[in-house]
Amino acid sequence: MGDVYTAKESMEKVSEKMKNKKQEERFLSLIHEHHHRLYRIAFSYVKNKEDALDIIQESVYKGYKSYHKVKQPEYEKTWITKIVMNSAIDFIKKNKRVVPLEETVLENVASPTRDIVEDKLTVEEALDQLSEKQRAVVILRFFEDMKLAEIAEVLDAPVSTIKSLLYRALKQIEVDMKEADTYE
């Protein structure tokens, strides 16, 4: 009877290792598939290659440790994006600095926003005027081309809230631009 229990125990250990190996492969596949997008998100917060890479490294570590908590594979992208954003915000808070936006980031911005760059008020200044949540919504919507529903999942908020944040952010940018025009 002792041999049966030992064999059962061994089978459970092998099964657990196989499950862990599959999870590890899925996690590595997730990171490999989205590493450019995750880097862009981190970079959009810190505007520095080395800091962005540090954020990605920290995010991958956090993700690897907690990957077993992801119950539905269709939410993996949202889950890892949220980890990157939170890590970037934590990094900024920890280092207590405002980060300037680099010109290379501006090259990827849609044409209506390019007009902002040509005015006195740059995209950098406009984003700096926004709240943390508004900035996150604008970055995800216009820099990462995410749909409002996807942004809602990442920020764990209703779509209506995301719409309101985006509307208020765009309104704030418009007001700031009008104010900048009056100073010309």
N, C-alpha and C positions, 0 to 999 in steps of 0.2 A: 504494500500500500504506500510506503514511503517513496518508492520509485515512481509511482503514478503521480503523486503530488509534486515531486521534483520535476518530472517531465512536463506537467501542466505549468508549473512555475517558469520553466525554461521557455516554453512556447509563448507565454505571456510576455516575457522579456524580449524575445525575438519579435513578436508582434508589435510591441511598443517601439523597438528600435526601427522597425520598418515604417511605422507611422511617423516617427520623428524624422526619418530620412525623407519621406514624401513631403512632409511639412517644410523641411529645410530646402528641398528642391523647388517647391512652390514659392517659398520666400525669395530664394535667389533669382528665380525667374521673374518675379514681381519687380525686384530691384533692377535687374538687368533691363527689363522692358521699359521701365519708367525713369531710369537714372538721369537722362538729359532734362526731362521735365522737372524732376525733383531738384536738380541742381539750379535750374532757372528760377524756381520758386525761392530757394534759399538765397541765391544771388540777388533777387529782387528786393530782399529785405536788407542785406548787409553790404551789397555793392562792392564786394571784395572776394576775389577768387579763393584765397586761403581760408577766410572765415566761412565762406559758403561750403567749402570742402569739409571743414571742421563740423559744420552743422549737419551735413549729409552723413558724415561718419557717426556722429552722435545719434542721429535719427535711425540709421541702419542698426546700430547697436540696440537702441530702445525697441525698435521693431522686431528684431530677432528674438529678444528676450520675451516679448509679449505676443508673438505671432500666434501662439496656440489659443489665444483669446478670440481670434477672428473666427466667427462661426459661419459666415456666409462669404464665399469667395468673390461674389460680385461687389462687395464693399471693400476689397483689399486696396484698391487704388485710392479711394476716399480716405481710408484709414491711414495709409502711409503718408498721404498728402497732409493730413491733419498733424501727424507726428512732426513732419518737416516744418510746417508753419509754427507749431508750438515751440519747437526747438529754436527756430530763428528768433521768435519773440523773446524767449528766455535768454538767448545769447545777447540780444540787444539790451535787455534789462540788466543783465549781469555786467555788461561792459558800459552801460549808461552813456551811450553816444548816439547822436543822430548821424545817419549815414547818407552821404551825397549820392545821387543817382549818376551813373556813368553814361556817357554818350552811346556806348554800344547797346545798352538796354533800350535807349530811345529809338534806335534804328528799327526795332521790331514793333513799334507802336503803330496802330492803325492811322490812316490819313486824317480823320477829323482831329485827332489828338496832335498830329504834326503841326497844325496851325497854332496850338498852344506854345510849342517850342519856338516858333517864329515870333511870337509876341514876347513882351517883357517877362511874363510869367511862364516859366518852363514847367514841364511835366514834373520835374523834381520838386519844385516849389509847391506845385498844386497838390501833389501827393503828401508832402510834409504837412500841409494844412489840414489833412483829413484825420479823423479818429482812426485808431488801430483797426477796428472792424471795417470801416468804410474803405480804408486802404487795402485791406485783405480782399474785399469784394472786387474792387477795381482791378487789382493785380490779377486775381483769378479770372475775372471776366475778360479783360482786354489783353493781358500779357499771356495768359495761359489758354485763352479762348474756351473757357469752361461754360457750360450751360448753367442757368440759374438754379436748376434742380441739383446739379452736381455741387455747386457752391454751397447750397443749403445743407447738403449731406456733410461736406467738409467742415463747415462752421457749426454744424448741429443746430440749425435754426430753420424755421419755416420759410418757404419760398417767398411768402409775402414780406417777411422781414428783410430778406435779401434784396427784394425789389425796392423796398423803402430805403435801405442803406445805399443801394446803387443810385437811386434817384437823388437822395440828399447829397451824396458825394458829387455827382455830376452838377447839381445845382450849386454846390459850394465852389466847385472849380469855375463855373460860369460867373459867379459873383466875384471871385478873386480876379478873374480876367477883366471884368468890367472895371473893377477898382484900379487895376494896373493900367488900363487904358486911360483913365482920368488923370493919372500922374504923368502921362507922356507929354 
